[in-house]
Amino acid sequence: MHPVELTKAFRLVNHGPTTIITSAHNGKVNIMAAAWVCALDFKPPKVTVVIDSNTYTRKLIEAEGTFAINLPCVKQIEMVKKVGNISGADFPDSDKFAEYEIETFTAQEISAPLVKNCVAWLECKIISEPNNQDIYDLFIAEVVAAHADERVFSDGHWHFDGHDDLRTIHHVAGGVFFATGKEC
């Protein structure tokens, strides 16, 4: 993993991948799949993410004010399906990380864990917009740190050739995913 210049952080999510949102508050952690994530601004870098009001992740990120966006790859598709199909609230004495043996590492700027073997990570701090959050489930966040796997992202650009298992994934509907294709 290497640091990504924050002015280039938007390029980590600008190609529309399915993401994994991680959150933490008061010793509790959670992980969920999210497809509605979008780059919003360059300087400072900002993103938007839609997180339903009924999710356990939402409760944690609202309480903590931070979350992480992890970009999983093809080799992690089964993990994405698992964490996207069950609530963290269903594990009152455990969490999805423990139940599914998901390895993490410590973020630099936030409390949420980062998922190992993803290809990029954005550490985010919520910019409070209660109207957007309450009515549209839309969160705006500033990216306070960004990292990427240099095998597939360097000099501000994605380059997946030769690393098919590291291609990002894209949810279409009904549990169907596509992998990022060749550069045109």
C-alpha positions in Angstrom: 0.0 0.0 0.0 1.2 3.5 -0.8 -0.2 7.0 -0.1 -2.2 8.7 -2.8 -2.0 12.4 -3.2 -5.3 13.8 -1.9 -5.9 15.8 -5.1 -6.0 12.4 -6.9 -8.1 10.6 -4.3 -11.3 11.1 -6.4 -9.9 8.8 -9.1 -10.0 5.9 -6.7 -13.8 5.9 -6.8 -14.5 7.8 -10.0 -14.9 4.6 -12.1 -18.0 3.4 -10.3 -16.9 0.4 -8.3 -18.8 -1.5 -5.7 -17.3 -0.5 -2.3 -17.1 -1.8 1.2 -18.0 0.7 3.9 -16.4 0.2 7.3 -17.3 1.9 10.5 -16.5 2.0 14.1 -17.8 3.6 17.3 -17.3 2.8 21.0 -15.6 -0.5 20.4 -18.2 -1.7 17.8 -17.3 -2.2 14.2 -19.2 -3.0 11.0 -18.8 -3.6 7.3 -21.3 -3.4 4.5 -21.3 -3.3 0.7 -22.3 -0.1 -1.0 -22.7 0.7 -4.7 -23.8 4.3 -4.5 -20.5 6.1 -3.9 -19.4 9.0 -6.0 -16.6 11.5 -6.1 -17.9 15.0 -5.4 -15.0 17.5 -5.3 -11.2 17.8 -5.8 -9.8 20.2 -3.2 -10.5 19.3 -0.6 -11.4 15.9 -1.9 -15.0 15.0 -1.1 -17.2 12.0 -1.8 -20.9 11.1 -1.4 -22.3 7.8 -0.2 -25.9 6.7 0.2 -26.4 4.7 3.4 -29.9 3.6 4.3 -31.2 4.9 7.7 -32.0 1.3 8.8 -28.4 0.0 8.6 -26.2 -0.7 11.5 -23.3 1.0 9.6 -25.4 4.2 9.5 -25.8 4.2 13.3 -22.0 3.8 13.8 -20.9 6.5 11.3 -23.4 9.0 12.6 -22.1 8.4 16.1 -18.4 8.5 15.2 -18.5 11.0 12.3 -16.1 9.0 10.2 -16.1 5.9 7.9 -13.8 4.2 5.4 -14.5 3.4 1.8 -12.6 0.2 0.8 -12.5 -0.9 -2.9 -12.7 -4.7 -3.1 -11.5 -6.6 -6.1 -12.5 -9.8 -8.0 -10.8 -12.1 -5.6 -13.0 -10.7 -2.8 -16.4 -11.2 -4.5 -17.6 -13.8 -2.0 -16.8 -11.6 0.9 -18.6 -8.7 -0.7 -21.7 -10.8 -1.2 -21.6 -12.0 2.4 -21.3 -8.6 4.0 -23.8 -7.1 1.7 -26.5 -9.6 2.6 -26.7 -9.5 6.4 -26.8 -6.7 9.0 -24.1 -6.3 11.6 -26.9 -5.9 14.1 -27.6 -9.6 13.6 -24.3 -10.3 15.5 -25.0 -8.9 19.0 -22.1 -10.7 20.6 -19.7 -10.6 17.6 -19.4 -8.7 14.3 -19.1 -9.5 10.5 -15.3 -9.2 10.6 -15.0 -12.0 13.2 -17.9 -14.1 11.7 -16.4 -14.0 8.2 -12.7 -13.9 9.2 -12.1 -10.6 7.4 -8.7 -9.3 8.0 -8.2 -5.6 8.6 -5.5 -3.0 9.4 -5.5 0.3 11.2 -6.5 3.5 9.3 -4.2 6.5 9.7 -6.8 9.2 10.4 -10.1 7.5 11.5 -11.2 4.8 13.9 -12.9 2.5 11.2 -10.7 -0.5 10.2 -9.5 -0.9 6.6 -10.0 -4.2 4.9 -6.9 -6.1 3.8 -6.4 -7.1 0.2 -8.6 -4.4 -1.2 -7.1 -2.2 -4.0 -7.8 1.2 -2.5 -9.0 2.9 0.7 -10.4 6.3 1.5 -10.6 7.5 5.0 -13.6 9.9 5.3 -14.9 12.5 7.8 -18.6 13.4 7.5 -19.5 16.9 6.6 -22.8 17.3 8.5 -25.7 18.0 6.2 -28.7 16.8 8.2 -31.3 17.5 5.5 -29.4 15.4 2.9 -28.8 12.6 5.4 -32.4 12.5 6.8 -34.3 12.9 3.6 -32.0 11.3 1.0 -29.7 9.0 3.1 -26.9 10.9 1.4 -23.7 11.6 3.2 -21.1 14.1 2.1 -17.6 13.4 3.4 -14.1 14.9 3.1 -11.4 12.4 2.2 -8.8 12.9 4.9 -6.4 10.1 3.7 -6.3 7.9 0.6 -4.2 4.8 -0.2 -4.0 2.4 -3.1 -2.3 -0.8 -4.2 0.5 0.4 -6.4 0.3 -2.7 -8.6 -3.0 -1.3 -10.0 -3.0 2.4 -9.2 0.0 4.7 -9.5 0.7 8.2 -10.7 -3.0 9.0 -10.3 -4.2 6.3 -12.7 -5.7 2.8 -12.6 -3.8 0.1 -14.6 -5.2 -3.4 -14.2 -3.5 -5.2 -17.1 -1.8 -8.3 -15.8 -3.7 -8.2 -12.6 -7.1 -9.6 -13.4 -7.7 -10.8 -9.8 -7.2 -7.2 -8.6 -9.8 -5.6 -11.0 -12.5 -3.7 -9.1 -16.1 -5.1 -9.2 -19.3 -3.4 -10.2 -22.8 -4.5 -9.0 -25.4 -4.4 -11.7 -28.4 -5.9 -10.0 -29.8 -9.1 -8.5 -26.4 -10.3 -7.2 -24.7 -9.9 -10.6 -21.3 -8.2 -10.7 -18.9 -7.3 -13.5 -15.1 -6.7 -13.3 -13.5 -3.6 -14.6 -12.6 -4.2 -18.2 -9.6 -3.3 -20.3 -8.6 0.3 -20.8 -9.8 1.7 -24.1 
